[in-house]
Amino acid sequence: MNFKLNREFSKPIIILVSSLFLTGCSNSYQWGWYVISPTNKIGISNIEFLLSGLSFTILVSIIAMIFAVLIGLIVSIASATQNKVLNVVNVGYTEIIRAIPLLVMILWVYYGLPVLFNLNFSAFVAGIIALSICESPFISEIFRSGIQAVPKGQKEAGTSLGLNFIQKFYLITLPQAIRIILPALGNQFVYMLKMSSLVSIIGLNELTRKANELVVSQYRPLEIYSFLVLEYLVLILIVSYLVRKLEQKLKIET
């Protein structure tokens, strides 16, 4: 597990270092690291501007993840029943939503929903809606695997106690399933943080949008986007570290 994560997050570092090295070998490019250097006023101002998008990135990811978990849980309940109609709804929803690219969903929600339903919402709300919808099928599959991992004897014990399906699900199955899938949900949150960068396309002032705006005014794409890579790298590494700690804690308690 640790090897896979280290290998995954070493890729951005290798790409960044390689690009910097190759660019540095070219005499035609004049470096302008002053734009993000903490040793001068311009650099400090630009760094503060870039970091100001961090709160939106984290906030939209957390809220979207909460809604995705709720939607995913509701959809997964259908797969836990013996009702064929609900099973078809579960499979249909999962397959259809997973087939839609996230960027397309963001654009459709932001530009399409207001026209269809006469709504008016911000890029922040549109981003949450799109991220929640696109992430929910994957959360649903995680819940489904967690539900199936709960021993049948636990459910049969609930039946012997006279509990109905809903009582067995929320009192016996769901608590044990959540414990099983917590690490997987943490990994999905890491994915959500990375995918939130696509919301910049509709004008949300998160990390990527801030970087794009600064590139337009400073004309230093390599330096600014390098800093953006480091921002995401640090953020993802911190969250991934917390996810690994949570996973280790659950293994010890188990």
Secondary structure as GFF3:
##gff-version 3
##sequence-region A 1 254
A	DSSP	alpha_helix	2	24	.	.	.	ID=ss1
A	DSSP	three_ten_helix	33	36	.	.	.	ID=ss2
A	DSSP	alpha_helix	41	51	.	.	.	ID=ss3
A	DSSP	alpha_helix	54	80	.	.	.	ID=ss4
A	DSSP	alpha_helix	84	98	.	.	.	ID=ss5
A	DSSP	alpha_helix	102	111	.	.	.	ID=ss6
A	DSSP	alpha_helix	113	117	.	.	.	ID=ss7
A	DSSP	alpha_helix	123	149	.	.	.	ID=ss8
A	DSSP	alpha_helix	152	160	.	.	.	ID=ss9
A	DSSP	alpha_helix	165	168	.	.	.	ID=ss10
A	DSSP	pi_helix	169	173	.	.	.	ID=ss11
A	DSSP	alpha_helix	174	195	.	.	.	ID=ss12
A	DSSP	three_ten_helix	196	202	.	.	.	ID=ss13
A	DSSP	alpha_helix	207	218	.	.	.	ID=ss14
A	DSSP	alpha_helix	221	253	.	.	.	ID=ss15
###
